Amino acid sequence: MKISVMTASFREGFEGGVRRAAQMGADGIQMYASESGLDFTRTPIQPCADGILKFVTDAGLEISAVCVDIGGFACDAAEVPERIKRTKNMLLFTKMMGVKNVTSHIGKIPDCKHDPIYVQLKAALTEIGDFCVEHGLCYNIETGPEKAIVLKEFLEDVASPGLGVNLDPANFVMCSDQDPVEAVHMLGKYIHHTHAKDGICLWREVHKEWPNVPEGRKWIEVPLGSGEVDFPAWIKALREEGYDGFLAIEREAGDDPYRDIKIAFDFLKMLI
């Protein structure tokens, strides 16, 4: 397995994030398509993609995936066509850089297949999956708001080889109170990318204690290795399912992101 870092997690701009990841000794980075500065209401341009790829490769890094999150497709139906158009342009930008995997939240998948939002999500992801197949890409749905079984059944229902999973263990812990190891074994064949992040589920009656938690919080993201994700067991499960890709460190909270990312990096290096 390899370790990448989301450039945005450093909070030093894209170029600063790339330099920090290289300085740390990471194998790669994950970027947001929006960090390119392109307007994805229009078709992307090759020179921009070339410039970004050169900057990353000159730093000795790979691009593990591109995040194309634009708010998902569980939205007003009138907004869906524009969101699909922008997503396709982000996918083309990803292809221009020679990167296969993109990641994104799509919105919470309803349990019922007859729910209008479920029907809307299925139609949107079918179109995006077909586009990915045409261009040799994989659109990886980030885990989180629903249980793994719901996501698995949705992927089976859409049945597109252009779709996969970006498995975030902390999202399972924090948002759906699901064991990430169980989730890996359930979603195994669909996992093409992961986020390495940790957290605590505060809405469960029994949970790990954490100091100075703001009142009313349902979960909290914490430095990797200090929350409720069992990373040794999680990585073992990934190996058992044949996953040998990137663990992309994501840190969305905290006052000292570089310190927390370095802790995560050193911790993961010991495990892989």
The 8 nearest C-alpha neighbors of each residue, nearest first, counted from 0:
[[1, 243, 244, 245, 271, 2, 246, 242],
 [0, 2, 245, 26, 244, 246, 3, 243],
 [3, 1, 246, 245, 26, 25, 247, 27],
 [2, 4, 27, 247, 28, 26, 25, 246],
 [5, 3, 248, 28, 247, 29, 6, 249],
 [4, 6, 29, 7, 8, 28, 249, 30],
 [5, 7, 16, 8, 30, 13, 9, 4],
 [8, 6, 10, 9, 5, 16, 12, 13],
 [7, 9, 250, 6, 10, 5, 249, 251],
 [8, 10, 7, 11, 256, 16, 257, 6],
 [11, 9, 7, 8, 12, 16, 256, 6],
 [12, 10, 15, 9, 16, 13, 7, 14],
 [13, 11, 15, 14, 10, 16, 7, 6],
 [12, 14, 16, 15, 6, 17, 34, 7],
 [15, 13, 17, 16, 12, 18, 11, 6],
 [14, 16, 11, 18, 12, 13, 17, 19],
 [15, 17, 6, 13, 19, 14, 18, 9],
 [16, 18, 14, 20, 19, 15, 6, 21],
 [19, 17, 21, 15, 16, 20, 22, 14],
 [18, 20, 22, 16, 21, 17, 15, 23],
 [19, 21, 23, 17, 22, 25, 18, 16],
 [22, 20, 18, 24, 23, 19, 25, 58],
 [23, 21, 19, 20, 24, 18, 25, 17],
 [22, 24, 20, 21, 25, 19, 261, 264],
 [25, 23, 21, 22, 20, 26, 19, 264],
 [26, 24, 20, 27, 3, 2, 23, 21],
 [27, 25, 2, 60, 3, 1, 61, 24],
 [28, 26, 3, 61, 60, 62, 25, 63],
 [29, 27, 3, 4, 62, 5, 63, 6],
 [28, 30, 5, 64, 63, 62, 65, 4],
 [29, 31, 65, 6, 5, 66, 32, 28],
 [30, 32, 66, 33, 34, 65, 67, 29],
 [31, 33, 34, 67, 35, 66, 65, 30],
 [32, 34, 31, 35, 36, 37, 67, 38],
 [35, 33, 32, 31, 36, 13, 30, 37],
 [36, 34, 33, 37, 32, 47, 51, 31],
 [35, 37, 34, 33, 38, 32, 47, 39],
 [38, 36, 35, 39, 33, 43, 34, 32],
 [39, 37, 40, 41, 36, 43, 33, 42],
 [40, 38, 41, 85, 88, 37, 42, 89],
 [39, 41, 85, 38, 42, 84, 88, 81],
 [42, 40, 39, 38, 43, 88, 85, 37],
 [41, 43, 88, 39, 44, 40, 91, 38],
 [44, 42, 92, 41, 88, 39, 45, 37],
 [43, 45, 46, 47, 42, 48, 92, 37],
 [44, 46, 48, 47, 49, 95, 43, 92],
 [47, 45, 49, 48, 44, 50, 51, 43],
 [48, 46, 50, 49, 45, 44, 51, 35],
 [47, 49, 45, 51, 46, 50, 96, 95],
 [50, 48, 46, 52, 47, 51, 45, 53],
 [49, 51, 47, 53, 48, 52, 46, 54],
 [50, 52, 54, 48, 53, 49, 55, 47],
 [51, 53, 49, 55, 54, 50, 96, 56],
 [54, 52, 56, 50, 55, 51, 57, 49],
 [53, 55, 51, 57, 52, 56, 50, 58],
 [56, 54, 58, 52, 53, 57, 60, 51],
 [55, 57, 59, 60, 53, 58, 54, 52],
 [58, 56, 54, 59, 55, 53, 60, 52],
 [59, 57, 55, 56, 60, 21, 54, 18],
 [60, 58, 56, 57, 55, 21, 61, 26],
 [59, 61, 27, 56, 26, 58, 55, 62],
 [62, 60, 27, 63, 56, 28, 26, 55],
 [61, 63, 28, 27, 64, 29, 98, 60],
 [62, 64, 29, 28, 61, 27, 245, 3],
 [65, 63, 100, 29, 101, 62, 66, 98],
 [64, 66, 101, 30, 31, 29, 32, 67],
 [65, 67, 31, 102, 101, 68, 103, 32],
 [68, 66, 103, 32, 102, 65, 31, 89],
 [67, 69, 103, 66, 70, 104, 71, 102],
 [70, 68, 71, 67, 82, 86, 103, 104],
 [71, 69, 68, 72, 105, 104, 106, 74],
 [105, 72, 70, 106, 104, 69, 73, 68],
 [71, 73, 74, 105, 120, 79, 106, 70],
 [74, 72, 106, 116, 71, 120, 105, 107],
 [73, 75, 72, 76, 78, 79, 71, 116],
 [74, 76, 77, 78, 79, 73, 72, 116],
 [77, 75, 78, 79, 74, 119, 73, 80],
 [76, 78, 75, 79, 80, 74, 81, 82],
 [79, 77, 76, 75, 81, 80, 82, 74],
 [78, 80, 82, 76, 81, 77, 72, 83],
 [81, 79, 83, 82, 78, 84, 77, 76],
 [82, 80, 84, 83, 79, 78, 85, 40],
 [83, 81, 79, 85, 84, 80, 86, 78],
 [82, 84, 86, 80, 81, 85, 79, 87],
 [83, 85, 81, 87, 82, 86, 80, 88],
 [86, 84, 88, 82, 39, 40, 87, 83],
 [85, 87, 83, 89, 88, 84, 82, 90],
 [86, 88, 90, 84, 89, 85, 83, 91],
 [89, 87, 91, 85, 90, 86, 42, 39],
 [90, 88, 92, 86, 87, 91, 93, 85],
 [89, 91, 87, 93, 88, 92, 86, 94],
 [90, 92, 94, 88, 93, 89, 95, 87],
 [93, 91, 89, 95, 90, 94, 43, 88],
 [94, 92, 90, 91, 96, 95, 98, 89],
 [93, 95, 97, 91, 96, 92, 98, 90],
 [96, 94, 92, 93, 97, 48, 91, 45],
 [97, 95, 94, 93, 98, 48, 52, 49],
 [98, 96, 94, 95, 99, 93, 52, 62],
 [97, 99, 96, 93, 94, 100, 64, 62],
 [100, 98, 136, 137, 97, 94, 101, 135],
 [101, 99, 64, 137, 98, 136, 138, 65],
 [100, 102, 65, 64, 138, 66, 139, 137],
 [103, 101, 139, 66, 140, 138, 67, 165],
 [104, 102, 68, 140, 141, 67, 66, 105],
 [103, 105, 141, 71, 140, 106, 68, 70],
 [71, 104, 106, 72, 103, 140, 107, 73],
 [107, 105, 71, 73, 104, 72, 108, 70],
 [106, 108, 144, 145, 109, 105, 73, 143],
 [107, 109, 117, 106, 145, 110, 150, 149],
 [110, 108, 111, 117, 107, 114, 116, 112],
 [109, 111, 149, 108, 112, 114, 117, 145],
 [110, 112, 113, 109, 114, 117, 108, 115],
 [113, 111, 114, 117, 110, 118, 109, 115],
 [114, 112, 111, 115, 118, 117, 116, 109],
 [113, 115, 117, 116, 111, 112, 118, 109],
 [116, 114, 118, 117, 119, 113, 112, 120],
 [115, 117, 119, 118, 114, 73, 120, 109],
 [118, 116, 120, 114, 119, 115, 109, 112],
 [117, 119, 115, 121, 116, 120, 122, 114],
 [118, 120, 116, 122, 117, 121, 115, 123],
 [121, 119, 117, 123, 122, 118, 72, 124],
 [120, 122, 118, 124, 119, 123, 125, 117],
 [121, 123, 125, 119, 120, 124, 118, 126],
 [124, 122, 120, 126, 125, 121, 119, 127],
 [125, 123, 127, 121, 126, 122, 128, 120],
 [124, 126, 128, 122, 123, 127, 121, 157],
 [125, 127, 129, 123, 124, 128, 130, 122],
 [126, 128, 124, 130, 129, 125, 131, 123],
 [129, 127, 161, 125, 131, 130, 126, 162],
 [128, 130, 132, 126, 131, 127, 125, 133],
 [131, 129, 127, 133, 128, 132, 126, 134],
 [132, 130, 136, 161, 128, 134, 133, 129],
 [131, 133, 161, 129, 135, 134, 130, 136],
 [132, 134, 130, 131, 135, 129, 136, 161],
 [135, 133, 131, 132, 136, 130, 94, 91],
 [134, 136, 132, 131, 133, 99, 137, 161],
 [137, 135, 131, 99, 134, 100, 132, 161],
 [136, 138, 161, 100, 162, 131, 99, 139],
 [137, 139, 162, 101, 163, 102, 161, 100],
 [140, 138, 164, 163, 102, 165, 162, 101],
 [141, 139, 164, 103, 165, 104, 102, 163],
 [142, 140, 165, 104, 103, 166, 164, 139],
 [143, 141, 166, 167, 140, 165, 170, 144],
 [142, 144, 170, 171, 145, 174, 141, 175],
 [143, 145, 107, 174, 175, 142, 146, 170],
 [146, 144, 143, 175, 107, 149, 108, 147],
 [145, 147, 149, 148, 175, 150, 177, 144],
 [148, 146, 150, 149, 182, 151, 145, 185],
 [147, 149, 151, 150, 146, 152, 185, 182],
 [150, 148, 152, 147, 151, 146, 153, 145],
 [149, 151, 153, 147, 148, 152, 154, 146],
 [152, 150, 148, 154, 153, 149, 147, 186],
 [151, 153, 155, 149, 154, 150, 156, 148],
 [152, 154, 156, 150, 151, 155, 149, 157],
 [155, 153, 151, 157, 156, 152, 158, 150],
 [154, 156, 158, 152, 153, 157, 151, 159],
 [155, 157, 153, 154, 158, 152, 121, 151],
 [156, 158, 154, 155, 159, 125, 153, 121],
 [159, 157, 155, 156, 154, 160, 162, 125],
 [158, 160, 161, 128, 157, 162, 125, 129],
 [161, 159, 162, 158, 132, 128, 163, 137],
 [160, 162, 128, 137, 132, 131, 159, 138],
 [163, 161, 138, 160, 137, 128, 159, 139],
 [162, 164, 139, 189, 190, 138, 140, 191],
 [165, 163, 139, 190, 140, 189, 166, 191],
 [164, 166, 141, 192, 193, 139, 140, 190],
 [165, 167, 193, 142, 164, 141, 194, 168],
 [166, 168, 194, 170, 169, 142, 193, 165],
 [169, 167, 179, 171, 170, 166, 172, 228],
 [170, 168, 197, 172, 198, 171, 196, 167],
 [169, 171, 143, 173, 172, 168, 174, 167],
 [170, 172, 143, 177, 175, 168, 169, 174],
 [173, 171, 176, 169, 177, 170, 200, 174],
 [174, 172, 200, 170, 218, 199, 171, 169],
 [173, 175, 170, 171, 144, 143, 172, 176],
 [174, 176, 171, 177, 146, 144, 173, 172],
 [177, 175, 172, 171, 173, 174, 200, 178],
 [178, 176, 171, 172, 175, 179, 146, 182],
 [177, 179, 181, 180, 182, 172, 176, 171],
 [180, 178, 182, 168, 181, 177, 171, 183],
 [181, 179, 233, 183, 182, 178, 236, 184],
 [180, 182, 184, 178, 179, 183, 185, 177],
 [181, 183, 179, 185, 180, 184, 147, 186],
 [184, 182, 180, 187, 186, 185, 181, 179],
 [183, 185, 187, 181, 182, 186, 180, 240],
 [184, 186, 182, 183, 187, 181, 147, 148],
 [187, 185, 183, 189, 184, 188, 182, 151],
 [188, 186, 184, 183, 240, 189, 190, 185],
 [187, 189, 190, 186, 240, 241, 191, 163],
 [188, 190, 163, 164, 187, 186, 191, 162],
 [191, 189, 164, 187, 188, 192, 163, 165],
 [192, 190, 164, 163, 165, 189, 139, 244],
 [193, 191, 165, 190, 245, 244, 166, 164],
 [194, 192, 166, 165, 246, 167, 247, 245],
 [195, 193, 247, 167, 246, 248, 196, 166],
 [194, 196, 248, 247, 246, 249, 167, 193],
 [195, 197, 169, 249, 223, 194, 248, 168],
 [198, 196, 169, 223, 226, 221, 228, 220],
 [199, 197, 220, 226, 221, 169, 219, 227],
 [198, 200, 219, 226, 227, 218, 173, 201],
 [199, 201, 173, 218, 202, 172, 203, 206],
 [202, 200, 218, 217, 203, 199, 206, 216],
 [201, 203, 217, 200, 204, 218, 216, 206],
 [202, 204, 205, 201, 200, 206, 176, 217],
 [205, 203, 202, 206, 201, 200, 207, 176],
 [206, 204, 203, 207, 201, 202, 200, 208],
 [207, 205, 203, 201, 208, 200, 204, 199],
 [206, 208, 199, 209, 227, 205, 226, 200],
 [209, 207, 206, 210, 199, 201, 205, 212],
 [208, 210, 212, 207, 211, 199, 219, 221],
 [211, 209, 212, 208, 213, 207, 219, 221],
 [212, 210, 213, 209, 214, 208, 219, 216],
 [211, 213, 210, 214, 209, 216, 219, 215],
 [214, 212, 216, 211, 215, 210, 219, 217],
 [215, 213, 216, 212, 211, 217, 201, 218],
 [214, 216, 213, 217, 212, 218, 201, 202],
 [215, 217, 218, 214, 213, 201, 219, 212],
 [218, 216, 201, 202, 215, 200, 219, 173],
 [219, 217, 200, 201, 173, 199, 216, 202],
 [218, 220, 199, 198, 221, 200, 217, 173],
 [219, 221, 198, 197, 199, 252, 218, 222],
 [220, 222, 198, 197, 226, 219, 223, 225],
 [223, 221, 259, 225, 197, 224, 263, 220],
 [224, 222, 197, 263, 225, 196, 221, 226],
 [223, 225, 226, 222, 197, 263, 230, 266],
 [224, 226, 223, 222, 221, 227, 197, 198],
 [227, 225, 198, 197, 199, 228, 224, 221],
 [226, 228, 199, 198, 229, 197, 207, 172],
 [229, 227, 230, 226, 197, 169, 168, 198],
 [230, 228, 232, 231, 233, 227, 224, 180],
 [229, 231, 233, 232, 228, 234, 224, 270],
 [232, 230, 234, 233, 229, 235, 270, 236],
 [231, 233, 235, 230, 229, 234, 236, 180],
 [234, 232, 230, 180, 236, 235, 231, 229],
 [233, 235, 237, 236, 231, 232, 230, 238],
 [234, 236, 232, 238, 233, 237, 231, 239],
 [237, 235, 239, 233, 234, 238, 180, 232],
 [238, 236, 234, 240, 242, 239, 235, 233],
 [239, 237, 241, 235, 242, 240, 236, 234],
 [238, 240, 236, 241, 237, 235, 242, 184],
 [239, 241, 237, 238, 187, 242, 236, 184],
 [240, 242, 238, 239, 243, 237, 187, 188],
 [243, 241, 237, 238, 240, 244, 190, 239],
 [244, 242, 0, 241, 238, 245, 1, 237],
 [245, 243, 0, 242, 1, 192, 246, 191],
 [244, 246, 1, 2, 0, 247, 192, 3],
 [245, 247, 2, 193, 195, 194, 3, 1],
 [248, 246, 3, 194, 4, 195, 2, 245],
 [249, 247, 4, 195, 194, 3, 5, 196],
 [248, 250, 5, 196, 8, 195, 194, 247],
 [251, 249, 8, 252, 248, 256, 196, 260],
 [250, 252, 8, 249, 253, 220, 256, 7],
 [253, 251, 250, 220, 254, 221, 256, 8],
 [254, 252, 255, 256, 251, 221, 250, 259],
 [253, 255, 256, 252, 259, 258, 257, 251],
 [254, 256, 258, 257, 253, 259, 252, 9],
 [257, 255, 259, 258, 9, 260, 253, 254],
 [258, 256, 260, 259, 255, 9, 261, 19],
 [257, 259, 261, 256, 260, 255, 262, 263],
 [258, 260, 262, 256, 261, 257, 222, 263],
 [259, 261, 263, 257, 262, 258, 256, 264],
 [262, 260, 264, 258, 263, 259, 257, 265],
 [261, 263, 259, 265, 260, 264, 266, 258],
 [264, 262, 260, 266, 223, 261, 265, 267],
 [263, 265, 261, 267, 266, 262, 260, 268],
 [266, 264, 268, 262, 267, 263, 261, 269],
 [267, 265, 263, 269, 264, 268, 262, 270],
 [266, 268, 270, 264, 269, 265, 263, 271],
 [269, 267, 265, 270, 271, 266, 264, 2],
 [268, 270, 267, 266, 271, 265, 264, 231],
 [271, 269, 267, 268, 231, 266, 234, 230],
 [270, 268, 269, 267, 0, 234, 1, 231]]
